[in-house]
Amino acid sequence: MISKFFSFFYFYQWWKNLDKFILSIVITLFITGLFFSLVSTSLIASDKLNTNSYFFFFKHLIFVILGLLIIFIFSYLDQDSLFRISIYIFFFSIMLLILVPLIGVNVKGSKRWLDLFILPRIQPIEFVKPFFIIIMGLIISNNQISSFTLKFFVTFLITSSIAILLIIQPDLGQTLLIVISWILLIFISGISLLTLSLLSIVGLSFLLYLVFYVPKFLYIKNRIFSFFDKESGSYNFQSDKAIDSITSGGFFGKGIGEGTLKNRVPEAHTDYIISVISEEFGIIAIILILILFLTFIFSVLKKVEKITDNKVKLILVGSISLILFQAIIHIGVNIRLFPTTGMTLPFLSYGGSSIISVSLLSGIILNLTKRKVEI
């Protein structure tokens, strides 16, 4: 009886202090992704693999349910436990990332996935990203390290190590995501603009060297040239079909199941989900999705203004920025603002690792935006 009382007490504490508006936006985004998976993308994906018509929808649903459970667990933890657990999970995820070049599954010329025993196929970088933000925030805000130069050097070593592991796969999109997030965190923590500029020049020079002089990355150079040379480029097929689909969908779309992009472009249910939605439901649907994302981001940043703990501020800004950057890259590729790169849309795209990753980020955000009120 006493244990039940305390269980209810702690649950009530969690619910009372939770930011229910942010939680409602997260759930709405997940439900939106499930809806489009049901009526649009899952059927064609299942047909391609000769599986049950709703196989991908039910698989998507299972991952969303698992994601909601993860959100509850990570938002329920007290902050000290959250940070302590995150350190362990981060290093475990890094170990998985190290295994990718050694025993990873080769898919379309890249080793980005692991098949571990009876577990579903996973993409380790998706598990690294949420805890990378926490580790960066903990190091940068650590008062026991008085030298900012030392903090910068340690975070640089960690970021570089992850970037190298990603470049080996190769996965340039996720590499840019990690590096941009790191630059944002050190920028808002007080690094000088001169140091940041010099670092950016060195990083860009190294990236250009890889793209133009290392044969393994020849495909990236071809994608960049194709991006700027629309007529003769040979890597524009997916992006051209995506922008055509958005255009043909118009303002209100062709209707449920009437789109053709999902039949013509590989991975339409992941990397090109925004174009599939636009073709069938119109620009109006994309506008509503963007409003949801912007409301989510604004709500978190509004909370950041009232927080005095630098560690929490850094982690919240890093977490919401990671979601924002990933959404920008996904939408930018779909509307041909950026060269083609594989990037899922948080909450909406099909993919277990992606859903778990954004669930972890959401759980961390909900944890750190809770009111500190005791009953």
Sequence and secondary structure as in RCSB ss.txt:
>XXXX:A:sequence
MISKFFSFFYFYQWWKNLDKFILSIVITLFITGLFFSLVSTSLIASDKLNTNSYFFFFKHLIFVILGLLIIFIFS
YLDQDSLFRISIYIFFFSIMLLILVPLIGVNVKGSKRWLDLFILPRIQPIEFVKPFFIIIMGLIISNNQISSFTL
KFFVTFLITSSIAILLIIQPDLGQTLLIVISWILLIFISGISLLTLSLLSIVGLSFLLYLVFYVPKFLYIKNRIF
SFFDKESGSYNFQSDKAIDSITSGGFFGKGIGEGTLKNRVPEAHTDYIISVISEEFGIIAIILILILFLTFIFSV
LKKVEKITDNKVKLILVGSISLILFQAIIHIGVNIRLFPTTGMTLPFLSYGGSSIISVSLLSGIILNLTKRKVEI
>XXXX:A:secstr
 HHHHHHHHHHHHHHHHS HHHHHHHHHHHHHHHHHIIIIIHHHHHHHTT  TTHHHHHHHHHHHHHHHHHHHHH
HS HHHHHHHHHHHHHHHHHHHHHHHHH EEETTEEEEB  TTS  B HHHHHHHHHHHHHHHHHT TT   HHH
HHHHHHHHHHHHHHHHHHTT HHHHHHHHHHHHHHHHHTT  HHHHHHHHHHHHHHHHHHHHH GGGHHHHHHHH
HHH TTT SS HHHHHHHHHHHHHTTT S TT   HHHHSTTTTTTTHHHHHHHHH HHHHHHHHHHHHHHHHHH
HHHHHT   HHHHHHHHHHHHHHHHHHHHHHHHHTTSS       TTTS  HHHHHHHHHHHHHHHHHTS     
